[in-house]
Amino acid sequence: MKIHNTLTNKEEEFTPIEPGKVKMYVCGPTVYNFMHIGNARPIIIFDTIRRYFKYKGYDVNYVSNFTDVDDKIIKRANEEGVSASEISERYIKEAKTDMEGLNVLPATKNPKATEEIDGMIEMIEELIKKGYAYAKNGSVYFRTRSFKSYGKLSNKNIDDLEAGARIAINDEKEDPLDFVLWKPKKEGEPFWVSPWGEGRPGWHIECSVMSKKYLGEQIDIHAGGEDLIFPHHENEIAQSEAANGKGFAKYWMHNGYLRINNEKMSKSLGNFITIRDVSKEYDLGVLRFFMLGAHYRGPINFSHELMEAAKTGLERITNAVSNLDFLLENAVLRELTEEEKEIKEKALAFKKDFEAAMEDDFNTADAVSAIFNLVKLANSEISAESSAELIKEVREIIVLLSDVLGLKVVKQKEILDEEIEALIKERTESRKAKNFARADKIRDILTSKGIVLEDTREGVKWKRI
């Protein structure tokens, strides 16, 4: 299995630290509002990668945090006249609702920053003890130049970095490049007691502490959006490796940016779209399918037209599975013919194509193409005369591979009341008896009840309108 490692900028064979196990940390959202669709991309991508590891038999310990103390959270709380914890708890709940809609598996652990303050203080104390950090006027800063390999993830030369937009200029720092580990309290802000006074942690320290606590000092995969490479993940490496005295994450994975109609998403442009906004027009399974249609490391463009195409594509898969389910109801269980054995071999070959795509740095776009090839095979090669064994085999492969991608493709079977079932049966018998007037009358009655019939080569199908 090949993974593109941001740290080396190469595709590398995946070898876990502990055989059969994967320790994976994914940076989660800052919870001050509904998550936007840019947040959805890493959530979907890394959930899919986690699912594939599980499919291959790995035991996956998957940790993703909630940043529940932050300037944006405090600002929102002050605007509404409520506590910061009320804001964060509200939007953690909303985030979990969106994740469920996106069919994201629950994390092994979703730690919250406010519940890990003691661990952050301990790591900061360790960094001060080792000379990597210093306290000044209630603040604690990391001596960036003291970590000799700083910049190895983002490939930045520390001598070329200057105080600017990303690095706040602060006269009390020893060096403008130093970053904050602990900051003193301000009026109206939540705070915790520390050896340096009342205050709260900087952003970067939380992930170093939570990753260590729930996964250990060294982990297999650390992941997040491309925007986190610098300074967040760069600072995490510096903190963790300086404090622990060993390498932090073996593989670093980052997804590319998302744009809206070929523009950067921003509130000023009026194109800021939340996951909840999308859910008003589409099932969130469509958004998930859309996100998987491009390689995770590349950019992706969101538009109504592309979402419509994703909706159509997902329906192709669900309709194929639905058709196979319908065929199974009356299929005969018998030995496969030679022709059917060839069809089965084709299906298994497409399954191998799916696995090859996923093991080539999780190329979900090609994995989806393999599923479409299975759908095409099912639609063209399987009929009412096919063996139940073949129908079941092809159906199970499509459903299994779709599930690896987190796609729900099995329609819940609806239960018709006895009157409607009787009418459908009577219409079928009327058509056999060539009593078309009565058959048409029954169709009209069913339509008035919200049931539409479709006569197919496999038999009569129905759906609600």
C-alpha positions in Angstrom: 0.0 0.0 0.0 1.5 3.3 -1.1 0.9 6.6 0.8 2.2 10.0 -0.3 4.1 11.3 2.7 4.1 15.1 3.0 7.2 14.8 5.2 9.3 13.3 2.5 7.2 14.4 -0.5 7.3 10.8 -1.8 5.0 7.9 -2.1 6.1 5.3 0.4 5.1 1.8 1.2 2.9 1.8 4.3 4.5 -0.2 7.2 2.7 0.3 10.6 4.7 0.8 13.7 2.9 -2.1 15.3 2.0 -5.0 12.9 -1.8 -5.2 12.2 -2.5 -1.8 13.9 -2.9 1.7 12.7 -2.7 4.7 15.0 -4.2 7.7 13.2 -4.8 11.3 14.3 -6.9 13.7 12.3 -7.2 17.4 13.2 -10.8 18.2 13.9 -12.9 21.4 13.6 -12.9 24.5 15.8 -16.5 24.5 17.0 -17.9 28.0 16.8 -20.4 27.6 13.9 -21.8 25.0 11.6 -19.1 23.2 9.6 -18.6 24.4 6.1 -18.0 22.1 3.1 -14.3 22.7 3.2 -14.4 21.0 6.7 -16.3 18.1 5.0 -13.4 17.1 2.7 -10.9 15.9 5.3 -13.7 14.4 7.4 -14.8 12.3 4.4 -11.4 11.5 3.0 -9.7 10.3 6.2 -12.8 8.4 7.3 -12.6 6.6 3.9 -8.9 5.9 4.4 -9.7 4.6 7.9 -12.5 2.4 6.4 -10.0 0.9 3.9 -7.5 0.0 6.6 -10.4 -1.8 8.4 -11.3 -3.5 5.2 -7.8 -4.8 4.9 -8.0 -6.2 8.4 -6.1 -3.5 10.4 -7.2 -2.6 13.9 -7.5 1.2 13.6 -7.3 3.6 16.6 -8.7 6.8 15.1 -8.6 10.0 17.1 -10.0 13.3 16.0 -10.3 16.3 18.3 -12.7 19.2 18.8 -11.0 22.5 19.5 -13.5 23.9 22.0 -11.5 26.9 23.3 -10.4 29.5 20.7 -10.7 33.2 19.9 -13.5 32.6 17.4 -15.5 30.6 20.0 -15.0 33.4 22.6 -16.0 36.1 20.1 -19.2 34.2 19.2 -20.0 33.7 22.9 -19.5 37.4 23.7 -21.7 38.3 20.7 -24.5 36.1 22.0 -24.0 36.8 25.7 -23.4 33.2 26.6 -20.5 31.1 27.9 -17.8 29.8 25.5 -18.7 26.3 26.6 -22.3 26.8 25.6 -21.2 27.7 22.1 -18.7 24.8 21.8 -21.1 22.2 23.1 -23.8 23.4 20.7 -21.6 23.1 17.7 -20.0 19.9 18.7 -23.6 18.5 18.7 -24.2 20.0 15.3 -20.9 18.7 14.0 -21.8 15.2 15.1 -25.2 15.5 13.3 -23.4 16.5 10.1 -20.9 13.6 10.5 -23.7 11.1 10.9 -25.3 12.5 7.7 -22.0 12.1 5.9 -21.9 8.5 7.1 -18.7 9.1 9.0 -17.8 6.3 11.4 -17.5 7.4 15.1 -13.9 8.1 16.1 -12.3 5.9 18.7 -12.0 9.1 20.7 -13.1 12.7 20.1 -11.1 14.6 22.8 -11.9 18.2 23.6 -9.2 20.7 24.3 -10.8 22.0 27.5 -10.7 18.5 29.0 -6.9 18.1 28.3 -5.5 21.2 30.0 -3.5 19.3 32.6 -1.7 17.4 30.0 -0.9 20.6 28.1 0.5 22.2 31.2 2.7 19.1 31.8 4.1 19.1 28.2 4.8 22.8 28.4 6.6 22.3 31.7 8.7 19.6 30.0 9.6 21.9 27.1 10.7 24.6 29.6 12.8 22.1 31.5 14.5 21.0 28.3 15.2 24.6 27.2 12.8 24.5 24.3 10.4 27.0 25.8 10.4 30.1 28.2 7.9 32.0 30.3 7.4 35.7 30.0 4.8 37.9 31.7 2.3 35.0 32.0 2.9 33.7 28.5 5.0 30.7 27.5 6.7 30.6 24.1 8.4 27.8 22.1 12.0 28.7 21.0 11.5 27.9 17.3 15.2 28.0 16.4 16.0 25.6 19.2 14.4 22.8 17.3 17.0 22.3 14.6 14.8 20.5 12.1 12.0 23.1 12.2 10.5 23.5 8.7 11.0 19.8 7.6 7.3 19.3 7.0 6.5 22.5 5.1 10.0 22.5 3.5 10.5 26.1 4.8 14.0 27.4 5.7 13.8 29.0 9.1 16.2 31.8 8.0 13.7 32.8 5.3 10.7 33.0 7.7 9.9 36.6 8.7 7.5 38.1 11.2 4.4 38.9 9.1 0.8 37.9 8.5 1.1 34.4 9.9 3.5 35.2 12.8 2.3 37.9 15.1 5.0 40.5 16.0 5.4 40.6 19.8 8.1 42.6 21.6 8.3 40.2 24.6 9.4 37.2 22.5 13.0 36.4 22.3 12.6 35.8 18.6 9.7 36.9 16.3 9.5 33.3 15.1 8.7 31.9 18.5 5.1 30.7 18.9 2.8 30.7 21.9 2.2 27.7 24.1 0.3 29.4 26.9 -1.3 32.9 26.9 -2.5 34.9 29.9 -6.2 35.5 30.5 -8.1 38.5 29.2 -11.2 40.0 30.5 -14.3 38.0 29.6 -12.3 34.9 28.5 -12.3 31.4 30.0 -9.1 30.6 31.9 -7.3 27.8 33.8 -4.8 28.0 36.6 -1.2 27.2 35.6 2.3 27.7 37.0 2.6 30.9 34.8 -0.7 32.4 36.0 -4.3 32.2 34.9 -4.7 31.7 31.2 -5.4 29.2 28.4 -3.3 27.1 26.0 -2.2 28.1 22.5 -3.8 26.3 19.6 -0.9 24.1 18.5 -0.2 22.4 21.9 -3.5 20.6 22.1 -3.0 18.2 19.3 0.5 17.2 20.5 -0.9 16.4 23.9 -4.1 14.6 22.8 -2.2 12.5 20.2 0.3 11.4 22.8 -2.4 10.6 25.4 -4.7 8.5 23.2 -2.2 7.1 20.6 1.2 7.2 22.2 4.4 9.2 21.6 4.8 7.9 18.1 1.9 7.4 15.6 1.5 6.0 12.2 -0.5 8.7 10.4 -1.2 12.3 11.2 -3.7 14.0 8.8 -5.6 17.1 8.0 -6.2 19.8 5.4 -3.3 21.3 3.3 -3.8 24.6 5.1 -2.6 23.0 8.4 0.9 22.0 7.1 2.3 25.4 8.2 2.3 26.5 10.9 0.0 24.1 12.8 1.5 20.8 11.9 5.0 22.1 11.7 4.6 23.4 15.3 3.1 20.1 16.4 6.2 18.3 15.2 8.5 20.7 17.0 6.6 20.5 20.3 6.1 16.7 20.2 9.6 15.7 19.2 11.2 18.2 21.5 9.1 17.0 24.5 9.2 13.3 23.8 12.7 13.0 22.3 11.6 10.8 19.4 9.9 11.0 16.0 6.2 12.0 16.1 4.3 10.8 13.1 5.6 8.3 10.5 3.3 9.5 7.7 1.8 12.9 7.2 -1.2 13.1 4.9 -3.0 16.3 3.7 -6.0 16.9 1.4 -6.1 19.7 -1.1 -8.2 22.8 -1.1 -11.9 23.1 -2.1 -13.1 26.0 -4.2 -16.7 27.2 -5.0 -17.4 27.7 -8.7 -13.6 28.1 -9.2 -13.4 30.8 -6.5 -12.0 30.7 -3.0 -14.8 30.2 -0.4 -15.3 33.2 1.8 -18.1 35.1 3.4 -17.0 38.3 1.7 -17.7 36.7 -1.7 -21.1 35.4 -0.5 -20.2 31.8 -1.4 -19.7 30.4 2.1 -21.6 27.1 2.2 -22.1 24.9 5.2 -22.7 21.2 5.2 -26.2 22.0 6.7 -26.9 24.2 3.7 -26.1 21.4 1.3 -28.3 19.0 3.3 -31.3 21.1 2.5 -31.0 20.3 -1.3 -29.2 17.0 -1.3 -28.8 13.8 0.7 -25.3 14.2 2.3 -24.4 10.9 0.7 -24.3 12.9 -2.5 -21.8 15.3 -1.0 -19.6 12.4 0.2 -19.8 10.8 -3.3 -18.8 14.2 -4.9 -15.8 14.5 -2.6 -14.6 11.0 -3.5 -14.7 11.8 -7.2 -11.3 13.5 -7.2 -7.9 12.4 -5.7 -7.7 13.7 -2.2 -4.4 15.5 -2.6 -5.6 17.6 -5.6 -7.9 20.6 -5.5 -11.6 20.1 -6.0 -14.2 22.5 -7.3 -17.8 22.6 -5.9 -20.7 23.7 -8.0 -24.4 22.9 -8.4 -23.7 21.2 -11.8 -21.1 18.9 -10.3 -23.3 18.0 -7.4 -26.1 17.1 -9.8 -23.6 14.9 -11.7 -22.6 13.3 -8.4 -26.3 12.7 -7.5 -26.9 11.0 -10.9 -23.7 8.9 -10.5 -24.7 7.7 -7.0 -28.2 6.9 -8.2 -26.7 4.7 -10.9 -25.1 2.6 -8.2 -28.2 2.5 -5.9 -30.5 1.7 -8.9 -28.2 -1.2 -9.9 -28.3 -2.7 -6.4 -32.0 -2.2 -6.3 -32.4 -4.0 -9.6 -30.3 -6.9 -8.4 -32.3 -7.1 -5.2 -35.5 -7.3 -7.3 -34.0 -10.0 -9.5 -33.0 -12.0 -6.4 -36.6 -12.3 -5.2 -37.4 -14.8 -8.0 -34.0 -16.0 -9.0 -33.3 -19.8 -9.1 -30.4 -21.2 -7.1 -28.4 -23.4 -9.5 -24.9 -24.0 -10.7 -23.3 -21.3 -12.8 -23.1 -21.8 -16.5 -19.7 -21.3 -18.2 -20.8 -17.8 -19.4 -21.9 -16.9 -15.8 -18.5 -18.0 -14.5 -16.9 -15.6 -16.9 -19.1 -12.8 -15.6 -18.2 -13.6 -12.0 -14.5 -13.5 -13.0 -15.0 -10.1 -14.5 -16.7 -8.9 -11.3 -13.8 -10.2 -9.2 -11.3 -8.5 -11.6 -13.1 -5.1 -11.0 -12.9 -5.7 -7.3 -9.1 -6.1 -7.7 -9.0 -2.9 -9.7 -10.8 -1.1 -6.8 -8.2 -2.4 -4.3 -5.3 -1.5 -6.6 -6.7 2.1 -6.9 -7.1 2.4 -3.1 -3.6 1.1 -2.5 -2.1 3.6 -4.9 -2.3 6.5 -2.4 -6.1 6.1 -1.9 -7.1 7.0 -5.4 -10.9 7.1 -4.7 -11.7 8.5 -8.2 -10.3 5.3 -9.8 -12.0 3.2 -7.1 -15.3 4.7 -8.0 -14.6 3.9 -11.7 -14.2 0.3 -10.7 -17.6 0.3 -9.0 -19.1 1.9 -12.1 -17.6 -1.0 -14.2 -19.3 -3.4 -11.8 -22.6 -1.5 -12.3 -22.2 -1.7 -16.1 -21.6 -5.4 -15.9 -24.6 -6.0 -13.7 -26.9 -3.9 -15.9 -25.7 -5.5 -19.2 -24.9 -9.1 -18.2 -27.4 -10.0 -15.5 -31.1 -10.7 -16.1 -34.1 -12.6 -14.7 -32.6 -15.8 -16.1 -29.4 -15.4 -14.2 -28.5 -17.8 -11.4 -29.2 -16.5 -7.9 -25.6 -17.3 -7.0 -24.3 -14.9 -9.7 -26.8 -12.1 -8.8 -25.9 -12.4 -5.1 -22.2 -12.4 -5.8 -22.2 -9.3 -8.0 -24.6 -7.5 -5.6 -22.4 -8.3 -2.6 -19.2 -7.0 -4.3 -20.9 -3.7 -5.3 -22.3 -3.2 -1.8 -19.1 -4.1 0.0 -16.9 -1.8 -2.1 -19.4 1.0 -1.8 -19.4 0.6 2.0 -15.6 0.9 2.0 -16.1 4.3 0.5 -18.9 5.0 3.1 -21.6 5.1 0.4 -25.1 3.8 1.3 -26.3 2.1 -1.8 -29.0 -0.3 -0.4 -32.5 1.2 -0.5 -34.6 0.4 2.5 -37.4 -1.9 1.4 -40.8 -0.2 1.9 -43.7 -2.1 3.2 -46.9 -1.7 1.2 -50.3 -2.1 2.9 -52.4 -5.1 1.9 -54.8 -3.1 -0.3 -52.0 -1.7 -2.5 -50.3 -5.1 -2.7 -53.6 -6.6 -3.8 -54.1 -3.9 -6.5 -50.6 -4.5 -7.9 -51.2 -8.2 -8.0 -54.7 -7.7 -9.7 -53.1 -5.4 -12.3 -50.5 -8.0 -13.2 -53.2 -10.7 -13.6 -55.4 -8.2 -15.6 -52.5 -7.7 -18.0 -51.9 -11.4 -18.4 -55.7 -11.8 -19.2 -55.3 -8.9 -21.7 -57.9 -6.8 -19.7 -55.9 -3.7 -20.3 -58.8 -1.3 -19.4 -58.8 -2.7 -15.8 -55.0 -2.7 -15.7 -55.0 1.0 -16.7 -57.7 1.8 -14.1 -55.7 0.1 -11.4 -52.5 2.1 -12.4 -54.6 5.3 -12.0 -55.8 4.3 -8.6 -52.3 3.5 -7.5 -51.0 6.8 -8.9 -53.6 8.6 -6.8 -52.2 6.8 -3.8 -48.7 8.0 -4.6 -47.5 4.7 -6.1 -46.0 4.7 -9.6 -45.5 1.4 -11.4 -42.8 0.7 -13.9 -43.0 -2.3 -16.3 -39.5 -3.6 -16.9 -38.0 -6.7 -18.5 -37.5 -8.1 -15.1 -41.1 -7.5 -14.0 -43.2 -4.8 -12.4 -41.4 -2.3 -10.1 -42.9 0.5 -8.0 -41.9 3.6 -6.2 -43.5 6.3 -4.1 -43.9 9.9 -5.5 
